[in-house]
Amino acid sequence: MEEPAFHTMSDGRRIAHRFTAGRGPTLVFLPGYKSDMSGGKATALYAWAKEHHQGCLLLDYSGCGASSGDFADGTLSRWTEDVVALVEAKRAEGYGGPVILVGSSLGGWLMLLVALRLGERVAGLIGIAAAPDFTEWGYDGAQKAALARGETVFETNPYGSEPTPTHPGFWVDGQRQRVLDGRIMIDCPVRLIHGQADADVPFEVSLRLADTLHSADVQVTLIKDGDHRLSREADIALLLRTVAALADELS
């Protein structure tokens, strides 16, 4: 892919992104925790969008990938601001049509927060192993107590050699941003894809999310042998079919 461009936020942090113009709705990919726009799902979506002349926006949250900042300062609130600012910047450049938010894991939580901010500008949502409220159900009592004391919690990373940190600021902010305890007032079409062999985010989370969303147009696809990443060739093909069908429905 081409080199990323950068959007400068009001506090000076620079958000790396890639954008290809095309027909709407514009796809906006939101990566997972400690992930970025160089991942397999993001690059596959971007390549598909360019081939099919569909608008598409990729980004790295502040403190992640090519964006500036310290990951330890990252929170859902800050990363929501990053996404909303980029969508608004593209609107100012003349790309102000509706968007489809595509969120993977943590990105599936962020897509809900962004959708609540952007309102009617969001035409649809696609969640891939969406993980809303994982600061609540993803940690045991001892870990929560440590985070509440201001300590960083480290967990084994099944995808790399370095342990995965959860910083207390992220956890505290996440607990304030929980959405599953009440009705989520989002009414656009929603498509949720989840692997039943997901060891990180139970597939029941997507079922609970489907029940909590106000929208009547919610479909959940379960992949019996699918893991958390859903990055196999067949998984990505399913994602692209889902994107294509929803984009055609909404165009």
Buried (B, 14 or more C-beta within 10 A) or exposed (E): EEEBBBBEBEEEBBBBBBBBBBEBBBBBBBBBBBBBBBBBBBBBBBBBBBEBEBBBBBBBBBBBBBBBBEBEEBBBBBBBBBBBBBBBBBBEEEBBBBBBBBBBBBBBBBBBBBBBBBEEBBBBBBBBBBBBBBBBBBBEEEBBEBBEEEBBBEEEEEEEEEEBBBBBBBBBBBBEBBBBEEEBEBBBBBBBBBBEEBEBBBBEBBBBBBEBBEBEEBEBBBBEEBBBBBBBEEBBEBBBEBBEEBBEEBE
